[in-house]
């Protein structure tokens, strides 16, 4: 899912604030937001009080497990984080929180979140959420990320799961609508992340991670960003084509994706770090507004 560029001065943080920083709160906010959209779309019309309570419990459970995965990621990548300006501030990278402290913190969050989802939401949502934890914390972080420049493409599957989790929480199943939402985030992730990697390429080179700009160069990565935005445009039309949304969403999708394609085109034609940073930030706006448009369309479309 999304990666934030900003970082707090951890030297001034209390111990509890350091634990909170391990959860990557900005990333978790977008995860829970996308899960919430999946929940809303899974319920025809306005939700009942029972459905609102169920959604609240599901959001809390998903937040806990996602926060646990983020904390576990900080343990595995602490030596890499310490080499990168973007992540060197993290408490694990600075040695402010030890491995066992962080591991226990992650285990407690994962256990609480999983129990909450299993007993108060439904077992399907718990197992899907736990599988997402394994996909991100183990398969992506430990295996894929240091192994292949396509790490973010393959590993993006775990980051695309939030709306599926939300849909399963409210409906007890995974319908084609949930899979369409999954596909949108899955295809959004590479251009989003590679825009960041372009202007942070020296950090990734120092870390030894085989990110695409390091292994294949700036020009090839820019071309991939452009091509993925075209594919993403097609995927973002699927909610309208399938009939799960109407023209208000279609209009928003066309405008937002046109903006993403334009940013990618400008980046491909005339690269600068400033433009790569601008493209990365636009990608965050793109996904947030796209899913907000789906939500608004669901109730007024």
C-alpha positions as CSV (number, residue, x, y, z in Angstrom):
1,X,0.0,0.0,0.0
2,X,1.0,3.6,0.2
3,X,4.3,4.9,1.5
4,X,4.7,8.2,3.2
5,X,7.6,10.5,2.6
6,X,7.3,12.4,5.9
7,X,8.9,11.3,9.1
8,X,8.9,12.5,12.7
9,X,12.0,13.2,14.8
10,X,11.9,10.0,16.9
11,X,14.5,11.4,19.3
12,X,11.7,13.5,20.8
13,X,9.1,10.7,20.9
14,X,8.0,8.9,24.1
15,X,8.2,5.1,24.2
16,X,4.5,4.8,23.4
17,X,4.9,7.2,20.5
18,X,7.7,5.1,19.2
19,X,5.5,2.0,19.3
20,X,2.8,4.0,17.4
21,X,5.4,4.9,14.8
22,X,6.1,1.2,14.2
23,X,2.6,0.8,13.0
24,X,3.2,3.2,10.0
25,X,0.0,5.1,10.8
26,X,-0.3,7.0,7.5
27,X,-0.2,3.7,5.6
28,X,-2.7,2.1,8.0
29,X,-5.1,5.0,7.5
30,X,-5.3,4.3,3.8
31,X,-5.6,0.6,4.4
32,X,-8.6,1.0,6.8
33,X,-10.1,3.6,4.4
34,X,-10.1,1.2,1.5
35,X,-11.4,-1.6,3.7
36,X,-14.2,0.7,4.8
37,X,-15.1,1.4,1.2
38,X,-15.4,-2.3,0.6
39,X,-17.7,-2.6,3.6
40,X,-19.9,0.2,2.4
41,X,-20.2,-1.1,-1.2
42,X,-21.1,-4.6,0.1
43,X,-24.2,-3.3,1.8
44,X,-27.1,-2.3,-0.5
45,X,-28.4,1.1,0.6
46,X,-27.9,2.7,3.9
47,X,-26.4,0.4,6.6
48,X,-28.4,-0.6,9.7
49,X,-27.1,0.1,13.2
50,X,-26.0,-3.5,13.4
51,X,-24.1,-3.2,10.2
52,X,-22.5,0.0,11.4
53,X,-21.3,-1.8,14.6
54,X,-20.0,-4.7,12.6
55,X,-18.1,-2.3,10.3
56,X,-16.6,-0.6,13.3
57,X,-15.4,-3.9,14.8
58,X,-14.1,-5.0,11.4
59,X,-12.1,-1.8,10.9
60,X,-10.6,-2.2,14.4
61,X,-9.6,-5.8,13.7
62,X,-8.1,-5.0,10.3
63,X,-6.3,-2.0,11.8
64,X,-4.7,-4.2,14.5
65,X,-3.5,-6.9,12.2
66,X,-2.2,-4.4,9.6
67,X,-0.4,-2.5,12.4
68,X,1.1,-5.8,13.5
69,X,2.4,-6.5,10.0
70,X,3.9,-3.0,9.8
71,X,5.7,-3.5,13.1
72,X,7.0,-7.0,12.0
73,X,8.3,-5.4,8.8
74,X,10.3,-2.9,10.9
75,X,12.1,-5.8,12.6
76,X,13.0,-7.5,9.4
77,X,14.1,-4.3,7.6
78,X,15.8,-2.5,10.4
79,X,19.3,-2.8,8.9
80,X,18.0,-1.7,5.5
81,X,16.0,1.1,7.1
82,X,19.1,2.4,8.8
83,X,20.8,3.0,5.4
84,X,17.9,4.9,3.9
85,X,17.1,8.6,4.6
86,X,13.4,7.9,4.3
87,X,13.3,5.2,6.9
88,X,16.4,5.8,9.1
89,X,14.2,7.6,11.7
90,X,12.2,4.4,12.6
91,X,12.7,3.3,16.2
92,X,13.9,-0.1,15.2
93,X,16.5,1.4,12.8
94,X,17.7,3.7,15.5
95,X,17.9,1.0,18.1
96,X,15.4,2.6,20.3
97,X,13.2,-0.5,20.4
98,X,14.7,-4.0,20.4
99,X,13.7,-6.9,18.3
100,X,11.9,-8.8,21.1
101,X,10.0,-5.7,22.2
102,X,8.8,-5.1,18.7
103,X,8.1,-8.8,18.0
104,X,5.9,-9.0,21.2
105,X,4.1,-5.8,20.2
106,X,3.4,-7.2,16.8
107,X,2.2,-10.6,18.2
108,X,-0.1,-8.9,20.6
109,X,-1.7,-6.7,18.0
110,X,-2.1,-9.6,15.5
111,X,-3.6,-11.9,18.2
112,X,-6.1,-9.2,19.4
113,X,-7.1,-8.3,15.8
114,X,-7.4,-11.9,14.7
115,X,-9.6,-12.8,17.7
116,X,-11.8,-9.8,17.2
117,X,-12.3,-10.6,13.6
118,X,-12.9,-14.3,14.2
119,X,-15.4,-14.1,17.1
120,X,-17.2,-10.8,16.4
121,X,-17.0,-10.4,12.5
122,X,-16.6,-13.8,10.7
123,X,-13.9,-16.4,10.3
124,X,-13.5,-15.7,6.6
125,X,-12.4,-12.1,7.3
126,X,-10.0,-13.3,9.9
127,X,-8.3,-15.8,7.7
128,X,-8.1,-13.4,4.8
129,X,-6.6,-10.7,7.0
130,X,-4.1,-13.2,8.5
131,X,-3.2,-14.3,5.0
132,X,-2.6,-10.7,4.1
133,X,-0.3,-10.4,7.2
134,X,1.7,-13.4,6.0
135,X,1.7,-12.1,2.4
136,X,3.2,-8.7,3.4
137,X,5.3,-9.5,6.5
138,X,6.8,-12.8,5.2
139,X,6.3,-13.4,1.5
140,X,6.9,-9.8,0.4
141,X,9.3,-8.5,3.0
142,X,11.5,-11.5,3.6
143,X,11.3,-13.3,0.2
144,X,10.3,-11.0,-2.7
145,X,11.7,-7.6,-1.7
146,X,15.4,-8.6,-1.6
147,X,15.0,-11.1,-4.5
148,X,13.5,-9.5,-7.5
149,X,12.8,-6.0,-9.0
150,X,9.2,-7.2,-9.6
151,X,8.8,-7.4,-5.8
152,X,6.3,-4.5,-5.6
153,X,4.2,-6.0,-8.5
154,X,3.9,-9.5,-7.0
155,X,3.9,-8.3,-3.4
156,X,1.2,-5.7,-4.3
157,X,-1.4,-8.4,-3.9
158,X,-1.2,-8.1,-0.1
159,X,-1.6,-4.4,-0.3
160,X,-4.6,-4.7,-2.6
161,X,-6.5,-6.8,-0.1
162,X,-8.2,-4.2,2.2
163,X,-11.4,-3.7,0.1
164,X,-11.7,-7.5,-0.1
165,X,-11.4,-7.8,3.6
166,X,-14.1,-5.1,4.0
167,X,-16.4,-6.8,1.6
168,X,-16.0,-10.2,3.3
169,X,-16.6,-8.6,6.7
170,X,-20.1,-7.4,5.7
171,X,-21.2,-10.1,3.3
172,X,-19.4,-13.2,4.5
173,X,-18.1,-13.9,1.0
174,X,-15.8,-12.5,-1.7
175,X,-17.8,-11.4,-4.7
176,X,-16.6,-10.2,-8.2
177,X,-17.1,-6.6,-7.0
178,X,-14.5,-7.1,-4.3
179,X,-12.1,-8.6,-6.9
180,X,-12.5,-5.6,-9.1
181,X,-11.5,-3.3,-6.2
182,X,-8.6,-5.6,-5.5
183,X,-7.5,-5.3,-9.2
184,X,-7.6,-1.5,-9.1
185,X,-5.3,-1.3,-6.1
186,X,-3.0,-4.1,-7.4
187,X,-2.4,-2.2,-10.7
188,X,-2.2,1.2,-8.9
189,X,0.7,0.0,-6.6
190,X,3.6,-0.3,-9.1
191,X,3.3,3.3,-10.6
192,X,2.7,4.7,-7.2
193,X,5.7,2.9,-5.6
194,X,8.1,3.3,-8.6
195,X,7.5,7.1,-8.7
196,X,8.8,7.1,-5.1
197,X,11.7,4.7,-6.0
198,X,12.8,7.0,-8.8
199,X,13.6,10.0,-6.6
200,X,14.8,7.7,-3.8
201,X,17.0,5.6,-6.0
202,X,20.3,6.3,-4.2
203,X,18.7,5.2,-0.9
204,X,17.7,1.9,-2.5
205,X,21.1,1.5,-4.1
206,X,22.8,1.9,-0.7
207,X,20.3,-0.6,0.9
208,X,21.1,-3.3,-1.7
209,X,17.4,-3.8,-2.6
210,X,16.9,-4.7,-6.3
211,X,14.3,-2.0,-6.9
212,X,13.4,-1.4,-10.6
213,X,15.3,2.0,-10.9
214,X,18.4,0.3,-9.5
215,X,18.3,-2.8,-11.7
216,X,16.9,-1.4,-14.9
217,X,17.6,2.3,-14.8
218,X,15.6,5.5,-14.7
219,X,14.3,5.5,-18.3
220,X,12.9,1.9,-18.1
221,X,11.2,2.6,-14.8
222,X,9.6,5.8,-16.2
223,X,8.3,3.8,-19.1
224,X,6.8,1.1,-16.8
225,X,5.1,3.9,-14.7
226,X,3.5,5.2,-17.9
227,X,2.3,1.8,-19.2
228,X,0.9,0.8,-15.8
229,X,-1.2,4.0,-15.6
230,X,-2.8,3.1,-19.0
231,X,-3.6,-0.4,-17.7
232,X,-4.9,1.1,-14.5
233,X,-7.2,3.4,-16.4
234,X,-8.8,0.4,-18.0
235,X,-9.2,-1.3,-14.6
236,X,-10.8,1.8,-13.1
237,X,-13.6,1.6,-15.7
238,X,-14.6,-1.9,-14.6
239,X,-16.9,-0.8,-11.8
240,X,-19.0,1.1,-14.3
241,X,-18.8,-1.6,-16.9
242,X,-19.8,-4.3,-14.4
243,X,-22.7,-2.3,-13.2
244,X,-21.5,-1.7,-9.6
245,X,-21.3,2.1,-10.2
246,X,-22.9,4.7,-12.4
247,X,-21.9,7.9,-14.3
248,X,-20.8,10.0,-11.2
249,X,-18.1,7.4,-10.5
250,X,-17.3,7.1,-14.3
251,X,-16.7,10.8,-14.6
252,X,-14.5,10.9,-11.5
253,X,-12.5,7.8,-12.7
254,X,-11.9,9.3,-16.1
255,X,-10.7,12.7,-14.7
256,X,-8.5,11.1,-12.0
257,X,-6.9,8.6,-14.3
258,X,-6.3,11.2,-17.0
259,X,-4.4,13.2,-14.4
260,X,-2.3,10.1,-13.4
261,X,-1.6,9.3,-17.1
262,X,-0.5,13.0,-17.7
263,X,1.8,12.9,-14.7
264,X,3.3,9.7,-15.9
265,X,3.7,11.0,-19.4
266,X,5.4,14.2,-18.2
267,X,7.7,12.0,-16.0
268,X,8.5,9.8,-19.0
269,X,9.3,12.8,-21.3
270,X,11.3,15.0,-19.0
271,X,12.4,13.5,-15.7
272,X,13.1,15.4,-12.5
273,X,13.1,14.4,-8.9
274,X,10.5,17.1,-8.2
275,X,8.2,15.7,-10.9
276,X,8.6,12.1,-9.6
277,X,7.7,13.4,-6.1
278,X,4.7,15.2,-7.5
279,X,3.6,12.0,-9.3
280,X,4.0,10.0,-6.1
281,X,1.8,12.4,-4.2
282,X,-0.7,12.6,-6.9
283,X,-1.0,8.8,-6.8
284,X,-2.1,9.0,-3.2
285,X,-4.7,11.6,-4.1
286,X,-5.8,9.5,-7.0
287,X,-6.6,6.4,-5.0
288,X,-8.2,8.3,-2.1
289,X,-10.5,10.3,-4.4
290,X,-11.3,7.3,-6.6
291,X,-12.5,5.2,-3.7
292,X,-14.4,8.2,-2.3
293,X,-16.1,8.6,-5.7
294,X,-17.1,4.9,-5.5
295,X,-18.6,5.6,-2.0
296,X,-20.5,8.7,-3.1
297,X,-21.8,7.0,-6.2
298,X,-23.0,4.1,-4.2
299,X,-25.4,6.4,-2.3
300,X,-26.3,9.0,-4.8
301,X,-25.6,7.4,-8.2
